[in-house]
Amino acid sequence: METIFLQYITQFGWIVYIIIFIAMFLEGDVVLFSAFYLANLGHLNALILILIGIIGVTFGDIIWYKIGERLEKRSAIFRKIAAKITKTLDQRLQNYPVSTLCITKFTYGIHHAILLRSGALHIPFKKYFWTMFGAATIWTAVIGGFAYFSSASIDLFKKYVKYGEVGLLIGIIVFFAIMHLLSKLGNKGIKEEIK
């Protein structure tokens, strides 16, 4: 075994698949990518992961829908804020729910908000379920396939990762230095305008 982590995966068997299933509700991209990477290394079964991925993602999407439904019924603040912010999106979601939900499946950062809004707008559940099931199938195939087939190349670049980490650190430092400089220049400009 290469690491303690991989040793536990092989020891716990089905419990690992249950953990992956539950984790799919929270952060599906990272979990699915990591799981398929481990499948290519021979630590997990890819066919079981496909099934877990599709069912887990669909089940997670249903939970987000139900939370949106519940928030709409119980929170006047949620209704007011959402109505102001999402007017254009609501029209798109009500007129073209299938394409909107499928596209947002691949849009990082707003997907869960769209699912909440779908529940709040009472998109017909049957249409929502089958749309999300189809989107989850495509999403699992794309993300899982990318992870599975790119994992071989990732192993080739392991020795270069340390250079990437240093480059990332330098990039973050430069970013914060530029942001600090821009902040100083902006504050200076504001003070000059006030005078």
C-alpha positions in Angstrom: 0.0 0.0 0.0 1.2 3.5 -0.9 -0.6 5.3 1.9 -2.6 4.7 5.0 -5.6 6.2 3.3 -5.5 3.6 0.5 -5.1 0.8 3.1 -8.3 1.8 4.8 -10.2 1.9 1.5 -9.3 -1.7 0.9 -10.1 -2.8 4.5 -13.5 -1.2 4.8 -15.0 -2.3 1.5 -18.6 -1.3 1.1 -18.4 1.3 3.8 -16.2 3.3 1.4 -19.0 3.2 -1.2 -21.5 4.4 1.4 -19.3 7.3 2.4 -18.9 8.2 -1.3 -22.6 8.1 -1.8 -23.2 10.4 1.1 -20.4 12.7 0.1 -22.0 13.1 -3.3 -24.7 15.3 -1.7 -22.2 17.9 -0.5 -19.4 18.1 -3.1 -19.9 15.8 -6.0 -17.1 17.0 -8.3 -14.2 16.4 -6.0 -15.6 13.2 -4.6 -16.5 11.7 -8.0 -13.2 12.7 -9.5 -11.2 11.2 -6.6 -13.3 8.0 -6.6 -12.8 7.4 -10.3 -9.1 8.2 -9.9 -8.9 5.4 -7.3 -10.9 3.1 -9.5 -8.3 3.5 -12.2 -5.6 2.6 -9.7 -7.6 -0.6 -8.9 -8.8 0.4 -5.4 -12.5 0.8 -6.3 -14.9 -0.7 -8.8 -15.7 1.7 -11.6 -19.1 0.1 -12.4 -20.3 0.5 -8.8 -19.0 4.1 -8.8 -21.1 4.9 -11.9 -24.2 3.6 -10.2 -23.4 5.4 -6.9 -22.6 8.6 -8.8 -25.9 8.7 -10.7 -28.1 7.7 -7.7 -26.1 9.8 -5.2 -26.2 13.0 -7.3 -29.8 12.6 -8.2 -30.7 12.0 -4.5 -28.7 15.1 -3.5 -30.5 17.2 -6.2 -33.8 16.0 -4.7 -32.7 17.1 -1.3 -31.8 20.6 -2.6 -35.2 20.8 -4.4 -37.1 19.9 -1.2 -35.1 22.5 0.8 -36.0 25.1 -1.7 -39.7 24.1 -1.5 -39.6 24.3 2.3 -37.8 27.7 2.4 -40.3 29.1 0.0 -43.2 28.0 2.3 -41.7 29.0 5.6 -39.5 32.1 5.1 -40.9 35.4 4.0 -37.4 36.9 3.9 -36.2 34.1 1.5 -39.2 34.9 -0.8 -38.5 38.6 -0.9 -34.7 38.3 -1.4 -35.1 35.6 -4.0 -37.8 37.5 -5.9 -35.6 40.5 -6.3 -32.4 38.7 -7.2 -33.6 35.9 -9.5 -36.3 37.5 -11.6 -34.7 36.8 -15.0 -33.5 33.4 -13.9 -37.0 32.5 -12.6 -38.4 33.3 -16.0 -35.8 31.1 -17.7 -36.3 28.3 -15.2 -40.1 28.3 -15.6 -40.1 28.6 -19.4 -37.1 26.2 -20.1 -36.6 24.0 -17.0 -35.0 21.1 -18.7 -32.2 23.0 -20.5 -31.7 25.3 -17.6 -31.2 22.5 -15.1 -29.0 20.5 -17.4 -26.7 23.5 -18.2 -26.4 24.5 -14.6 -25.3 20.9 -13.7 -22.0 21.8 -15.3 -21.9 25.4 -13.9 -19.9 25.4 -10.7 -21.0 27.8 -8.0 -24.7 28.3 -8.9 -25.9 24.8 -9.4 -27.2 24.3 -5.8 -28.9 27.8 -5.9 -30.7 26.8 -9.0 -31.9 23.6 -7.4 -33.2 25.5 -4.4 -35.0 27.9 -6.7 -36.5 25.0 -8.7 -38.1 23.8 -5.5 -39.2 27.3 -4.5 -40.9 27.8 -7.9 -42.6 24.4 -7.7 -41.2 23.1 -11.0 -43.2 19.8 -11.5 -41.4 17.2 -9.4 -41.7 14.4 -12.0 -40.1 16.7 -14.7 -37.5 17.8 -12.3 -36.6 14.2 -11.2 -36.1 12.9 -14.8 -34.2 16.0 -15.9 -31.8 15.7 -12.9 -31.5 11.9 -13.4 -30.5 12.5 -17.0 -28.2 15.4 -16.1 -26.6 13.3 -13.4 -26.0 10.4 -15.8 -24.2 12.8 -18.3 -22.4 14.6 -15.5 -21.2 11.3 -14.0 -20.0 10.1 -17.4 -18.1 13.3 -18.1 -16.5 13.9 -14.7 -15.9 10.2 -14.0 -14.6 9.5 -17.5 -12.3 12.4 -17.3 -10.9 11.4 -13.9 -10.6 7.7 -14.9 -8.8 8.3 -18.2 -6.7 11.2 -17.0 -5.4 9.4 -13.9 -2.7 7.7 -15.9 -1.3 11.0 -16.9 -1.5 12.4 -13.4 0.8 9.6 -12.2 3.3 10.7 -14.8 3.3 14.3 -13.5 3.6 13.4 -9.8 7.2 14.5 -9.6 6.3 17.9 -11.1 3.5 18.6 -8.5 6.0 20.1 -6.0 7.0 22.7 -8.7 3.3 23.4 -9.3 2.8 23.9 -5.5 5.6 26.4 -5.4 4.2 28.2 -8.5 0.8 28.3 -7.0 2.2 29.8 -3.8 4.1 32.5 -5.8 1.0 33.2 -7.8 -1.1 33.7 -4.6 1.6 36.0 -3.2 1.7 38.1 -6.4 -2.1 38.2 -6.4 -2.3 39.5 -2.9 0.5 42.0 -3.6 -1.3 43.4 -6.6 -4.6 43.5 -4.7 -2.9 45.4 -1.8 -1.3 47.8 -4.3 -4.6 48.4 -6.1 -6.3 49.0 -2.7 -3.7 51.6 -1.8 -4.1 53.3 -5.1 -7.9 53.3 -4.9 -7.8 54.7 -1.3 -5.4 57.4 -2.4 -7.6 58.3 -5.4 -10.7 58.5 -3.1 -8.9 60.7 -0.6 -7.8 63.1 -3.4 -11.4 63.3 -4.7 -12.7 64.2 -1.3 -10.2 67.1 -0.9 
